[in-house]
Amino acid sequence: MTGASYILLIEDNPGDARLVGAMFEDAPPGSLPGLCWEQTVSAGAGLLARQPGCVGVLLDLGLPDSQGLQALKTIRDHAGETPIIVLSGNADDAVGIAAVVAGAQDYLIKGTFDGAQLRRAWQYATQRKRIERELLAQAMHDQLTGLPTRALLLDRLRVALSGSARNATQGALLFVDLDRFKQINDDHGHAAGDVVLKAVAVRMLRAVRGNDTVARIGGDEFIVLLPVIAHNADSETVARKLLRVLCEPVRVGGFEVTVSASIGTVEFCDQSDTAEGLIARADQAMYLAKRDGRSTMRAALDGPGGGANDDAPGLAAGGVT
């Protein structure tokens, strides 16, 4: 069945497995893919690893090498985005509900379902998984610009920090805040402001490498993650490039809007600072760039918790727009 779509049944009871197999054999043509059967969690996980094409998992929770929700967790870790339907011998709905909360898309009580109900459960599970993916994508990407949100940025930043510590490499974070963006909204309306934000997103993406991340974390606040840089000066080079491309006017309808930005930068080479800590330090440096006159950049000082804010005690980032 190499390369073909299949549903994986993990069930140690041969009688129950034969019943499910008969339901697949009796299903209308094209309504179900092929069926693969394994009797243990470890065997099921092994099949998932070596044979692509799995589109669903039917999982018994009482298996020789794993019991209950631990079996579900192990298979979920190996199945990735594949929908999972739990087959429970326990008629207590609490078991099935707990499985759904733990990551399954549905559950069926053994001995109470027929082939039509099994097919319907698989279709529903597939739809639920698709909706989950869509909702996750919406949560991870800004609806206006399509850029990653703060949640996705934090995930990528933590990966970059871990990689930096492991590989002895260096990375950088740039906090970009548009100057006087509120005035654009006040003078021309929020629709014009949205045009500007989308144009800014496009320009920033064009100014960085393919493996860098540009995220929108607030109204007119953006962060650029450079996961690997060769020298400290690289973050300054990127910042100056961003300042240059962002200062070009944006055409909105029949008129042009002038845009500029203030940028704070911070470098990292290990996990001595947290992802949130790095963002805070870059934010502090950006604030001082605004205080210096806008349309400029400022680097954070070295060391977690110290840096750009040290010479501006008591000033909260965002006080200048």
C-alpha positions as CSV (number, residue, x, y, z in Angstrom):
1,M,0.0,0.0,0.0
2,T,3.0,2.3,-0.3
3,G,2.0,5.7,-1.4
4,A,-1.7,5.0,-1.1
5,S,-4.1,6.6,1.5
6,Y,-5.0,4.4,4.4
7,I,-6.7,4.5,7.8
8,L,-4.6,2.9,10.6
9,L,-6.5,0.7,13.1
10,I,-4.6,0.1,16.3
11,E,-6.5,-2.7,18.1
12,D,-5.1,-5.7,20.0
13,N,-8.4,-7.7,20.0
14,P,-8.6,-9.7,16.7
15,G,-12.3,-10.0,17.0
16,D,-12.8,-6.3,17.2
17,A,-10.3,-5.8,14.4
18,R,-12.2,-8.2,12.1
19,L,-15.5,-6.4,12.8
20,V,-13.9,-3.0,11.7
21,G,-12.3,-4.7,8.7
22,A,-15.7,-6.1,7.6
23,M,-17.1,-2.5,7.8
24,F,-14.4,-1.3,5.5
25,E,-15.0,-4.2,3.0
26,D,-18.8,-3.5,3.0
27,A,-18.4,0.3,2.5
28,P,-19.5,1.8,-0.8
29,P,-16.7,2.2,-3.3
30,G,-14.6,5.3,-2.7
31,S,-16.2,6.1,0.7
32,L,-13.2,4.8,2.7
33,P,-9.5,4.4,2.0
34,G,-7.7,1.1,2.7
35,L,-7.2,-0.2,6.2
36,C,-4.0,-1.1,8.0
37,W,-4.0,-3.0,11.3
38,E,-1.5,-2.9,14.1
39,Q,-1.9,-4.4,17.6
40,T,0.3,-2.1,19.7
41,V,1.0,1.6,20.0
42,S,4.7,1.0,19.2
43,A,3.8,-0.9,16.0
44,G,1.3,1.8,15.0
45,A,3.8,4.6,15.6
46,G,6.4,2.6,13.5
47,L,4.0,2.3,10.6
48,L,3.2,6.0,10.7
49,A,6.9,6.8,10.6
50,R,7.8,4.5,7.6
51,Q,4.6,4.6,5.5
52,P,3.2,8.0,4.5
53,G,-0.4,8.4,3.4
54,C,-2.3,7.9,6.7
55,V,-5.5,9.9,6.6
56,G,-7.0,8.7,9.9
57,V,-6.3,6.6,13.0
58,L,-8.8,4.4,14.8
59,L,-7.2,3.9,18.3
60,D,-8.2,1.5,21.1
61,L,-7.2,2.9,24.4
62,G,-6.5,-0.5,26.1
63,L,-3.4,-1.8,24.4
64,P,-0.6,-4.1,25.6
65,D,2.1,-1.5,25.6
66,S,0.1,1.6,26.5
67,Q,-3.1,2.4,28.3
68,G,-5.7,5.2,28.3
69,L,-4.7,8.7,27.3
70,Q,-1.0,7.9,27.2
71,A,-1.7,5.7,24.1
72,L,-3.5,8.7,22.6
73,K,-0.7,11.1,23.4
74,T,1.9,8.8,21.8
75,I,0.0,8.3,18.6
76,R,-0.9,12.0,18.4
77,D,2.8,12.9,18.6
78,H,3.5,10.5,15.7
79,A,0.3,11.2,13.6
80,G,0.8,15.0,13.4
81,E,-2.2,16.5,11.7
82,T,-3.9,13.2,11.1
83,P,-7.4,13.0,12.7
84,I,-7.8,10.3,15.5
85,I,-10.9,8.5,16.5
86,V,-10.8,6.7,19.8
87,L,-12.5,3.2,20.0
88,S,-13.5,2.7,23.6
89,G,-14.8,-0.4,25.3
90,N,-16.0,1.7,28.1
91,A,-19.6,2.9,27.7
92,D,-18.9,5.9,30.0
93,D,-19.0,9.0,27.8
94,A,-16.5,10.6,30.2
95,V,-13.8,8.5,28.7
96,G,-14.5,9.6,25.2
97,I,-14.9,13.3,26.2
98,A,-11.5,13.1,28.0
99,A,-10.0,11.7,24.8
100,V,-11.4,14.5,22.7
101,V,-10.1,17.1,25.2
102,A,-6.7,15.4,24.9
103,G,-6.6,15.7,21.2
104,A,-8.8,13.1,19.5
105,Q,-11.4,14.3,17.0
106,D,-14.1,11.8,18.0
107,Y,-14.8,8.6,19.8
108,L,-16.9,5.5,19.3
109,I,-18.1,3.0,21.8
110,K,-17.3,-0.6,20.7
111,G,-20.3,-2.7,19.8
112,T,-22.6,0.3,19.3
113,F,-21.7,1.4,15.8
114,D,-22.1,0.1,12.3
115,G,-20.3,0.8,9.0
116,A,-22.4,3.9,8.2
117,Q,-21.7,5.4,11.6
118,L,-18.0,4.6,11.3
119,R,-17.9,6.4,7.9
120,R,-19.8,9.4,9.3
121,A,-17.4,9.6,12.3
122,W,-14.4,9.6,10.0
123,Q,-15.9,12.3,7.8
124,Y,-16.7,14.4,10.8
125,A,-13.3,13.9,12.3
126,T,-11.7,15.0,9.1
127,Q,-13.8,18.1,8.9
128,R,-13.0,18.9,12.6
129,K,-9.3,18.6,12.0
130,R,-9.5,20.8,8.9
131,I,-11.4,23.5,10.9
132,E,-8.8,23.2,13.7
133,R,-6.0,23.8,11.2
134,E,-7.8,26.8,9.8
135,L,-8.5,28.3,13.2
136,L,-4.8,27.8,14.2
137,A,-3.7,29.4,11.0
138,Q,-6.0,32.4,11.7
139,A,-4.6,32.7,15.2
140,M,-1.0,32.5,14.0
141,H,-1.3,35.0,11.1
142,D,-2.5,38.6,11.1
143,Q,-5.7,38.9,9.1
144,L,-4.8,42.3,7.5
145,T,-1.2,41.7,6.4
146,G,-0.9,37.9,6.5
147,L,2.2,38.2,8.6
148,P,2.8,36.0,11.6
149,T,1.3,37.1,14.9
150,R,3.1,37.4,18.2
151,A,2.2,33.8,19.1
152,L,4.0,32.4,16.0
153,L,6.9,34.8,16.4
154,L,7.4,33.7,20.0
155,D,7.5,30.1,18.8
156,R,10.0,30.8,16.1
157,L,12.1,33.0,18.5
158,R,12.3,30.2,21.0
159,V,13.5,27.8,18.3
160,A,16.1,30.4,17.2
161,L,17.3,30.8,20.8
162,S,17.6,27.0,21.2
163,G,19.5,26.7,17.9
164,S,21.8,29.6,18.7
165,A,22.8,27.9,22.0
166,R,23.2,24.5,20.4
167,N,25.1,25.6,17.3
168,A,27.0,28.6,18.8
169,T,25.5,31.0,16.3
170,Q,24.2,34.5,16.7
171,G,20.8,36.0,15.9
172,A,19.0,39.3,16.2
173,L,15.6,40.9,16.8
174,L,14.4,44.2,15.4
175,F,11.5,46.0,16.9
176,V,9.9,48.3,14.3
177,D,7.3,50.9,15.2
178,L,5.9,53.3,12.6
179,D,6.2,57.0,13.4
180,R,3.1,59.1,13.8
181,F,0.9,56.4,12.4
182,K,-2.1,57.6,14.5
183,Q,-1.9,60.9,12.5
184,I,-2.4,58.9,9.3
185,N,-5.5,57.3,10.7
186,D,-6.8,60.7,12.0
187,D,-6.1,62.6,8.8
188,H,-7.1,60.0,6.2
189,G,-9.2,57.4,8.0
190,H,-8.5,53.8,9.0
191,A,-9.0,52.4,5.5
192,A,-5.9,54.5,4.5
193,G,-4.1,53.3,7.5
194,D,-4.8,49.7,6.5
195,V,-3.4,50.4,3.0
196,V,-0.2,51.7,4.6
197,L,0.1,48.7,7.0
198,K,-0.2,46.3,4.1
199,A,2.4,48.2,2.0
200,V,4.7,48.3,5.0
201,A,4.4,44.5,5.4
202,V,5.3,43.9,1.7
203,R,8.3,46.2,1.9
204,M,9.6,44.6,5.0
205,L,9.3,41.1,3.6
206,R,11.2,42.2,0.5
207,A,14.0,43.6,2.6
208,V,14.8,40.5,4.5
209,R,15.9,36.9,3.7
210,G,13.6,34.0,3.1
211,N,14.4,32.4,6.5
212,D,13.8,35.6,8.5
213,T,10.5,36.3,10.1
214,V,8.5,39.5,9.8
215,A,5.6,39.6,12.4
216,R,3.0,42.2,13.2
217,I,2.5,42.2,17.0
218,G,0.3,45.3,17.4
219,G,-1.4,48.1,15.5
220,D,1.7,49.6,13.9
221,E,4.3,47.5,15.6
222,F,6.4,44.9,13.8
223,I,9.2,42.6,14.7
224,V,11.9,41.1,12.4
225,L,13.6,38.0,13.6
226,L,17.0,37.2,12.1
227,P,17.6,33.7,13.4
228,V,21.2,33.6,12.2
229,I,23.6,36.5,11.5
230,A,27.3,36.4,10.8
231,H,28.3,39.6,12.6
232,N,26.8,42.2,15.0
233,A,26.8,44.7,12.2
234,D,24.3,42.6,10.2
235,S,21.4,43.7,12.4
236,E,22.3,47.3,11.9
237,T,22.6,46.7,8.1
238,V,19.1,45.3,8.0
239,A,17.7,48.0,10.2
240,R,19.1,50.7,7.9
241,K,17.7,48.9,4.9
242,L,14.3,48.9,6.5
243,L,14.5,52.6,7.4
244,R,15.3,53.3,3.8
245,V,12.5,51.3,2.2
246,L,9.9,52.4,4.8
247,C,10.5,56.1,4.3
248,E,9.3,55.9,0.7
249,P,5.8,57.4,0.3
250,V,2.8,55.1,0.1
251,R,0.1,55.8,-2.5
252,V,-3.4,55.7,-1.1
253,G,-6.0,56.4,-3.7
254,G,-5.2,59.6,-5.3
255,F,-2.6,60.9,-2.8
256,E,0.6,59.8,-1.1
257,V,1.2,59.2,2.6
258,T,4.7,59.7,4.1
259,V,5.8,56.9,6.4
260,S,8.9,56.4,8.6
261,A,9.8,54.1,11.4
262,S,11.9,53.8,14.6
263,I,13.8,50.6,15.2
264,G,15.3,49.0,18.3
265,T,17.7,46.1,17.8
266,V,19.1,43.4,20.1
267,E,21.4,40.5,19.4
268,F,21.4,37.1,21.0
269,C,23.9,34.2,21.0
270,D,22.5,31.8,23.6
271,Q,19.5,31.3,25.9
272,S,20.6,33.7,28.6
273,D,17.5,35.8,27.9
274,T,14.0,34.7,27.3
275,A,12.0,35.3,24.1
276,E,9.8,37.8,26.0
277,G,12.9,39.4,27.5
278,L,14.5,40.0,24.1
279,I,11.3,41.6,22.8
280,A,11.1,43.9,25.8
281,R,14.8,45.0,25.3
282,A,14.2,45.6,21.6
283,D,11.1,47.6,22.5
284,Q,13.0,49.7,25.0
285,A,15.7,50.4,22.4
286,M,13.0,51.4,19.9
287,Y,11.5,53.8,22.3
288,L,14.8,55.6,22.7
289,A,15.1,55.7,18.9
290,K,11.8,57.6,18.8
291,R,13.1,59.9,21.5
292,D,16.2,60.6,19.4
293,G,14.0,62.0,16.7
294,R,12.3,59.1,14.9
295,S,13.2,57.6,11.6
296,T,16.3,56.1,13.2
297,M,17.6,53.1,15.0
298,R,19.0,52.3,18.4
299,A,20.7,49.1,19.7
300,A,20.0,47.7,23.1
301,L,22.9,47.3,25.6
302,D,24.2,43.9,26.3
303,G,22.8,41.6,28.9
304,P,19.3,40.4,29.9
305,G,17.3,43.0,31.8
306,G,19.7,45.8,31.1
307,G,20.1,47.9,28.0
308,A,18.5,50.8,26.3
309,N,16.0,51.6,29.0
310,D,18.7,52.2,31.6
311,D,19.2,55.8,30.5
312,A,15.4,56.4,30.4
313,P,14.2,55.2,33.8
314,G,10.5,55.3,34.4
315,L,9.6,55.8,30.7
316,A,7.1,53.3,29.3
317,A,7.5,52.1,25.8
318,G,4.8,53.5,23.6
319,G,4.7,56.9,25.2
320,V,5.9,58.5,21.9
321,T,4.2,57.6,18.6
